Amino acid sequence: MIYFDNAATAIPDEKSIRQAEKYLLHDFYNPSALYSEGHKINLEVKQAAANILSTVADNGFSVIFTSGGTEADNQAVFCGGKRGNIVTTLGEHSAIYSAVNEAKQCGIEVRLAKLNSDGSVDVEHLLSLIDDKTSLVSVIHVNNETGAINDICEIAKCVKLKNKYALFHSDGVQAYGKISFRLNQYIDLYSVGAHKIGGVKGCGALIKRKNLVLKPYIYGGGQQQGVRSGTENVFGIKCFEYAALSRYAEMEESFKRVSKINDILRSRLDSDLFGFISPTDGSPYILTLNAYGVRGETIMHEADDNGLIIGTGSACSSNASKRYSRVILACGYSEDVADGILRLSFSPENTDEEACRAAEVLNKIVKHRKEVME
C-alpha cells in the first residue's frame, strides 16, 4: 500500500509512541495531583511545552495544550474575536471557517479576504478589510488544500500597522514540523496539531504570546493556568513532544526528500490528463491537481483498489453536503475543475519508488476512464 494522504493524518512515528508509552501504562498520574508522582508528571508536561515551543518561538510565547488543531482554532476565534469584526480568508480550514460563521450568528461581523489562484491570500484585499473595530485577524499559514504558503510574519506586521490592538492568529497545522519558520512579535496566536507530524490524534496546542490575557474556552478544574480545563492528555502530549523534536532534528533533510517526491510526480503525471493547482513555491508536502474530465472521487476509489491511498481535498470537509471544495472555487476555478480535484500529501517516510508507482497508477486510471467515456 502507498499512503499519500498525510495531510489528513500522518503515518504515526513508532519511536515517539514507544517513548511516550510509559505515560500511558506506568506514569499515568494526574498532573494536578499534589502527591510527588503527580508533581513529577506536571513537570513532564511543562518540559513538553518548553520543547515544542523551542522549535518555532522564543520565551515570549507559551503553550496551551488542546485536543487538536480544531480546538486550538476554535479557542482563537471565540476567545480572541469577541467584539467588532473578525477578518479572515476564504482559504481557511473548516475549523476557522465554521467557527467564524458561528461567531457571526452571535453578532460578530465576519469579513473574508479573497484568494489568489494558488490558494494564498490576497494580502492587499485582506488589509483593506481591517479597521479600528477589528478584534481578530486569522490567516492560515499553509493552505491545507493547495499547499500555498502565506508569509504570516510579514502579514501580521502589516495587520498591526493598521490596527495595533487587533489580535493576529494563524492556523499552522500544515506548516508545523514541515517548513522552517519562527514566530515573530506580531503574531499573537498559532495553532498546531500532533497527528500531522507523527504524533497521536487527540492532541494539539495553541501557542500564544505570553503576556496576552486569553479567556478560557473550556471551563472546569482550572488546569493550564486556568486557560484550558481538563486533565491533561500526558501520553498524547509527550508523544507530540518527541515527534516534534524528531521532525525538527531532520527538518532540512525531510524537506529535500519530500520535495523530490513532489517533483517526481509533477514530471511523471501525464500533462494531457492532469493540471496542477499547487504552486511550485508552496509546501512540497501537498500536491493538488485536477484530472481533466474525470471526477476526483471516482479516481480516489479506483486508486484505493490499486493500493494507492490519496484524498480529494480536506478530510475535514469530506462530510460536507456540497460537492465542490469552497476553497478551490474561491481560487477562481470552475466547477468542472473542482470536480476533478485530487490531493496527494506526503511524509518523510514516503519513497521515490512510491511516487513513481503512484504516477503510473493515476495515469492508467484516468486514461482508461477517458477512453471509456469517449
Secondary structure as GFF3:
##gff-version 3
##sequence-region A 1 374
A	DSSP	beta_strand	2	3	.	.	.	ID=ss1
A	DSSP	alpha_helix	14	20	.	.	.	ID=ss2
A	DSSP	alpha_helix	22	25	.	.	.	ID=ss3
A	DSSP	alpha_helix	36	54	.	.	.	ID=ss4
A	DSSP	beta_strand	61	66	.	.	.	ID=ss5
A	DSSP	alpha_helix	69	80	.	.	.	ID=ss6
A	DSSP	beta_strand	85	89	.	.	.	ID=ss7
A	DSSP	alpha_helix	94	105	.	.	.	ID=ss8
A	DSSP	beta_strand	109	113	.	.	.	ID=ss9
A	DSSP	alpha_helix	123	128	.	.	.	ID=ss10
A	DSSP	beta_strand	134	138	.	.	.	ID=ss11
A	DSSP	alpha_helix	152	162	.	.	.	ID=ss12
A	DSSP	beta_strand	167	171	.	.	.	ID=ss13
A	DSSP	beta_strand	189	193	.	.	.	ID=ss14
A	DSSP	beta_strand	204	209	.	.	.	ID=ss15
A	DSSP	alpha_helix	234	249	.	.	.	ID=ss16
A	DSSP	alpha_helix	251	268	.	.	.	ID=ss17
A	DSSP	beta_strand	274	276	.	.	.	ID=ss18
A	DSSP	beta_strand	286	291	.	.	.	ID=ss19
A	DSSP	alpha_helix	296	305	.	.	.	ID=ss20
A	DSSP	beta_strand	308	309	.	.	.	ID=ss21
A	DSSP	three_ten_helix	315	317	.	.	.	ID=ss22
A	DSSP	alpha_helix	326	330	.	.	.	ID=ss23
A	DSSP	alpha_helix	335	339	.	.	.	ID=ss24
A	DSSP	beta_strand	341	345	.	.	.	ID=ss25
A	DSSP	alpha_helix	352	373	.	.	.	ID=ss26
###
